[in-house]
Amino acid sequence: MRHIRFISLIATCLCIAASGLVALPAIAGSTEADVEAVTKEFQTYCAPCHGREGRGDGAVGAGLDARPADLTQITKHNGGTFPFEAVYAKVEGIDNMKAHRSSEMPVWGFWFVTQEVGDSTSLADAKPAEDRARRRILAIVTFLKTIQEK
């Protein structure tokens, strides 16, 4: 079941990216507003733990059991390749809910879908909200790819 969900997630990511629905810093033609929006998302949701520059030195992170990851070193720790799908899974929350383990990292996929749905109780609003949440996660992961140190 988990493998099917992961394959579905990868297919969704590829479809969204291929459709051009996501304007990101790493994609040619991004506007300054696009870059500003994803930077704001990072500063709002990631920086409290991971720090303003993503180095794992955020103020909230100091109070956690495990120090937050230095997000500028993901590529370095993965043999020189940015593991886009794995990072997406971590941000979305797929990797956070392993059996008999907990994670201090929020399940952002659920959080973003909840924000996007808002007060609506319509099933018709659920799919567009999920798509918007996925685009937000894709934007954050693409942003993380741009801050990698060599």
N, C-alpha and C positions, 0 to 999 in steps of 0.2 A: 504494500500500500504506500509506504513512504517513497519507494522508488518511482511509482507512478506519479505521485504528487511532485517529486523533484523533476521528473521529465516534463510534466505539464508546466511547471514553473519556468524551466529553461525555454520551452517552446513559446510561452507567453512573453518572456523577456526578449527573445529574438523577434517575435512578431511586432512587439511595441517598438523596439529599436529600428527594425526595418521599415516600419510604417512612417517613421519620421515624427511621431507624436511627441517625442521627447527632445527638447532643445537643451543641449548640455555644453559645458565648457570644452569637452574633448571633441565635439562635433563642429566642423567648419560651419560658419554662418551663425553661430550662437550670438545672440544679442547681449549687450551689457546687462539688460534686465534679467535675462536667463541666468547669467553668471551670478548676478546679485541675489536672485531668488534662491538658487541652490546653496550659495554661501550662507544665506540667512537660515535655511533649513539646517545646515550643518551646525551653525553657531547656536541655534535654538535647541536642537535635539542631541547633538553629539558632543559639542564642546564642554558642557558642564562636567562630563566625566573624562573625555579624551583630550581636553584642552583646546584653546583657540586655534592652534596650529596642528592639532591631532597627535601630539606627542605623548599622550597618556598622562598629562599633568593637570587635568582639570580639577577645580576646587571640590566638586562632589566626589570625584574619584578617590580623593584622599581618605574618605570615610568608608570605602568599600573593602571587603575582605581581600579581594585580588586587585592589584593595580590594573587599570584599564590599559588596553593595548596601545602601543605607539603605532598609529595608523599610517605613519609615513614610511614604515618599514615592512609593509605587507609584501611587496614585491621582492625585497631583499631576502625575507625569510621563506620565500617560495621559489628559490632558485632563479630569480630574475624575471619571473613571469607573474603578472597580476592575476590572481585566481578569481575572475569576475563572478562566476556562478557561486563559488563558495562564500565570497564576501556578501553577495546578494542574500544568500541563504541565512547568513549570520545576522545581517541587518533586519531582514524580514522576520526572522524568529524561528525558522525551520531548525537551525542548529541549537537553539536555546532550550528546547524542551526534550532533552534526552532522558530515557528511563533512569530513574533513581538519581538524577542530578538536577540541580537547579542552576540558574544563571542569574546574575545580578543585572544583566543587560535586558532592558525592556524588549518585549515582542512588538517591534515597531510596525510590522505589517498589520496586526490587529489594531494597534493604536491609531494608525493613519486611516484605516478603513472606518473606524468608529468616528474619527473627526470628519471624514468626508461624507458619511451618511448623515451625521448631525441628528436632528430630531425626527427625521423621516422614518416611517414604518412601512413604506412601500417597497415591495420586492423589486419593482422596476428601477428603484434608485440604487439597489445593492450592487449590480454589475458595474455601472458607471463609477460608483464610489470605489470599488475594488480596483478598477483600471486607473483611476487617479492616484490611489495609494501606491500601486505598483510603479507608476511613473515617478512619484516622489522618491521611492526607494532606488529606482534606476538612476535618478539624478544624483542622489547622495553617493551611490557606489561609483558612478562615473567621476564625480568630484574627488572621491578618495583616490581613484586611479591617477588623477592629475597632481596629487600632492606627494607622490612617491619619490623618495630619495634614491638615487642610484647607488 
